Amino acid sequence: MEFPGHAFLTSFRGFFCCGDDRAPTYRGLAVLALIAAAAAPTSASATVLSGRYEFTATGFPADAPFSSVWGSFAFRGYEPGARYLNNSTVITEFSINIPLGPGQTILLTSEPDTSLGDQVFIGSSIDGARSVRHGSGDIVMLLLNFDTTPIFAELLYAPIGPVIPNTYRPLEKTLTGYTVPEPPMLALLGWMLPALLWVRAKKARG
């Protein structure tokens, strides 16, 4: 019994090959190039970034309810130079040791192409990534050069409690981690096609 996708795969293989030697056709290669182009990022940089960082913040005022803050975040699918407004999908993980307000999600807003590279705000969903609401357990982080080597520039935190104009910011901040480009679809297809042709040629030789 043939599996349901057998007919499709047979047609797909025939589209890319012809003749007795089953050589790849130019038509098939052109289709691969078009697929890769359609899947590629559309921003000016044509690069998509992912990464993971750990951060710490110390030197808070004496009346702060904590002496240090630490945590981590991970992101995926960030396009340098693109403009994001309260995006909820780029930040894939976020943890911090201070309490945030209930039901919050973490958002990302960016200001691209500034003199300090892409400026990125990571914050909770109460009033958006760039704002802090007093008394709500709200937070916002500012990172500079996010498209190259991110710099942890600022952190603001409003503790849960009475609604008073009191937010806390640290004096010392550290950020460690990595940013890497995600593999382009074209490079992936460029690797797969020769590999598939080699396997088929080896099988034909017996």
Secondary structure, 3 states (H helix, E strand, C coil): CCCCCHHHHHHHHHHHEECCCCEECHHHHHHHHHHHHHHCCCCCCCCCEEEEEEEEEECCCCCCCCCEEEEEEEEEEECCCCCCCCECCCEEEEEECCCCCCCCCEEEEEEEEECCEEEEEEEECCCCCCCCCCCCCEEEEEEECCCCCCEEEEEEEECCCCCCCCCECCCEEEEEEEEEECCCHHHHHHHHHHHHHHHHHHHHCC
